[in-house]
Amino acid sequence: LSDLKSIDSLCSEVKKRQLNIDVLILNAGLQYTGSKTARRSTQGFELTFAVNHLAHFYLTQNLLPLINRNYDSKIIITSSEVHNPMSSGGKVGAKASLGNLSGLESGGVFEMIDGNKFNADKAYKDSKLCNILFAKELSNRLKKNSIPISVIAWAPGLVISRDREGFFRYSRKYNESAQILFSFLARDLLRIATSNKKAGLLLSNLACSCKYNKSEFSYYSNKIISLGKFIFEKTDISEEANREGLSNKLWDLSNSIINNIT
C-alpha cells in the first residue's frame, strides 16, 4: 500500500480473474509515533497519509466496478476514535485537524495534510479523520448515482497485541520501554484495551451481519463503558468531519494527486 504501482498490479490481477466483490474491507493501518522525521512512500508522500488514506482511496476507485451491485454489498473502512479531539484518545497529544488542506493543495512533497511541520502522532490522527471523510463522501456519491452499496466506517478501540507485532510494532522502535509500560497499564492494569481477536470478531460481524446493510453512511465505535467492558454502537463523527465541503475537497485533492502520479 506504500506504492501506487503495487496497487495497480493487485487490481489488474483481480480484474483478470473476473472476481465479483461482495465486501471490500480497508483495514490496513500504519503508525510510527515517536519518529521526529517523516518517512516516505514510493511516490514520495508522507507514509502515514500514503498508506492509511491515499492507498485505500485509490484501491477503492479501481475496484469499485467489481463490487456486486445485486447483493447487499459493503465497503468497510477502519478508522479510529482518535479522529475526534473530544474522544479520550483524541485528547492526548496533538489533535486531529486538516485545516484547509494546504499541504495537499501545494501539490509538492508535503509533511502534513494541513501544511504544518511533521508530527507523527498527529499524522496518524489526521489519516483517521481522512478515513471518515472518505467513507462519508464515497457514500454520498454512491447514493447520488443510486448505487446500493453500504459504506461503514468503524473504530475497533485500543487494540494491543501480546506479541511484538501488532499495531504498535513501528512505534515501539522509537521508545520501547515507554511502549512496554503503556501496554501493561492500558491492557493489563486498566483494561481499556481490547485484543486482536475481539476486534477481528467485530469486523467479521460488520462484514457478515445484515443488520449493518444500510444505504446511508454509518460510523460505529467500540466504546469502553467500564474497566474491561465495551459497547459497539453507532457513534457521532467529529465536528471537523461534519464540516461543510471538507469531504468533497479531500476527495478532489486526493484524485488530483493520483492523476499527477499515475
N, C-alpha and C positions, 0 to 999 in steps of 0.2 A: 504493500500500500504506500510505500515511500517513493514509488516510481510509477508515474502515469503510464509508461510504456508496458510495464508489467501488468497493469490493469487491462490495457488493450489486448495483451496476449491471452489473459484469462477470459475476457469477454468474447474474443474470437473463437476460443475453444468451446465455450458454452453454446455459442451460436452455431458452430459447426455440428455439434451434437443434436441440434434442434430440440433443446430441452425447453419444457414449459415450467415456469417457476410459480409455485403456489404461495410460498412465503420467502421473502428476502429479509434476512436479519443482518443488520450492520452493527456489529458488536465489538469490533477491534478498537482498542484504546491505548494511547501512549502517554506516559507522564514521566518526566525526568526532573522533577522538582529538586532543587539543590544546586543545579548547574548554573554557573554565572554567565555562560555564553550559549548562544543559540546553536543548535545542531541543524543540519540542512538535509532536505530531501534531494533526490537525484536531480530534480529540476531547479533546486536552489531555494526552495521555500522553507521557512521555519518548520521543523519536523512535526511539532505537535499539531499545528494548523494543517499541514500537508496530509498527515495520516488520519487524524480524527475527523476532519471536516472535508477537505478538498477531495481526497480519495473516495470517500463514501458518496459524495455528491457526483463525482464523475462515474463511478461504478453504477450508481442507480440510473443515471442518464442513459448509459449504454445498455443496461439490462431491462429497462422499463418495457420495451416492446415484447419481451419474452414472458412478462408476468401475465398469468392466466386471468382473463377478464370475465370468464364464465364460471368463476369459482369464488368462494369467499376468501380472496387473496389479501395478503397483508404485507406491508413494509414496516419493519420494526427497527427503531434506531435507539441505541443505548446512549443515554445522556447521563446526567448526574444532578443531584440536588445542589451541588456547588455552583451551578449556573446562576443560582439565585442568592444574591448577597444577604438576604434575610434568613436563609436556612442556617442550621447550626454549622455545617461545614463551610458554607459560603461566607460566613462572617469572619473566619480565621484567615489572617494574612491579606494579601491583595484581593480586591473584589473583582468579580467578572464585570466587564464593561467593554463594549466595542466602539464607543464614542461615535464618530461619524464615518468609521471605516476608512480613515485616511491612509492607513498602511496599505490596504488593498487598492485604494484609488491611485496610489503612487505608481502602480504598475511595475515597480522595480523590486529589488530584493529587500523586503522589509523584515523587521524583527517581531513586531507585534501588530495585530489587526488594527488597533487604534492609532498606530503610528508612533507609539512611545518606545522607550528603551526596554530591552528584553527583561522579562521576569518569568521564569519557568513555571512558577505556581499559577500566576495569572494566565499564562498562555494555555494551560490546561483548562482552567475555568472558562476562559473565553471560548475555547473549542467546544466545550459542552453547551454553552449558550448558542453557538453556531448550530449544533445538532438540533436543538429545539427549534430554532428559526427555520432551518432547512426542512424539518418534518412539517412544520406549520405551513410553510409556503408550498411544499410539494402537495400537501393535502388540498390546499386552496386551488391549485392548478388542475389537479385531477378532478376535483368536483366541478370546476368550470367547464371541463371537457366531458362531463358525465361518464367518467371512468370509475367504476365501482371497486376501488382498492382502498382498504383501510390503512391509515398511516398512524402509527403509535410510537411515541417517544416514552422512554421509561428510565427510571433510576433504581439500580439494584441496592443502593445503600453502600455503606463502607464494607468492602469485601477484602478480607486479609487472609491470605493463604498461610498454611503452616509449613510449607516448604520454602525454598529460596527462589522459587519462580514467582508466579502470581503477579498481581497488578503493580506492586512496588519494587519490582526487580531492578528497574533502572534508577529510581530514586535512591535505593539502598547503596548504590555505588558512591554517592556523594556524601553520605553521612550514615554509615552502617549502624553505629551504636545508637544514634537517635531513632532510627527506624526500628531497631530491635525493641527499644524501650516503648516507643509508640505502639507497636504491635501488641506487646504484652499488656499495656494499660487498656487499650481500646478493645482488644479481642478477649483477653482472659480475665482482667480485673473489672472493668466497667461493663463489659459485654454489650458494647454498642456497635460491634461489627458482626457481619454475617459471613457464612462460609461460601466457598466456590460452589459447592453442591446445592445449597439452598438458593443462591442467586440463579444458578442454572435451571433449577426447577421452576422458578418464577418465569424465566424466559421461555422455557418449554411450554408452560401453561398459556402464556401470551400468544405463542405461535399456534397452539392446537385448540384452545377453547373458543367456541363460537360466541361466547359472551363478550369477546373483545372485537367482534366484527361490527364496526360502525363506520359510516361514511365520513363522519367529521373527524378532525384531528383530535387525538386524546393523549394525555400525559399522565402516567402512573408512577407512583413513587413508593418504595419500600421504607416506610417511616418507622422510626423507633418510638414506642409508646411507653416503655419502661425498660429497665435493665434486662436484656436478653429477649425482649418481646417486640415484635414488629407487626405493622399492618400495611398491607399492599392495597393502595387505593388511588382513585383518580385525584389529581392534585392540580392546583393552580400553577401556571408558569410565572416567571418573574415579571416585574414591572417592565424591565427593558425588553424582554421577549415579546411583550404586548405592544411595544412602541410602534406607532403607525408608520408603515412604509419600510421598516428596517429589514424584515424578512425578504421583501422584494428586492431591495437594494443589495443585500448579501447575495441573493441568487444571481442577479445580473452581473455583479463584480466577479463572482466565482466563475460564471460562464465566460466572462471576458478573459480572465487569467488562463483558463484551459484552452480557449481558442487561440491565444497568443503562443501557446506552448506546443499544442498538438497539430 
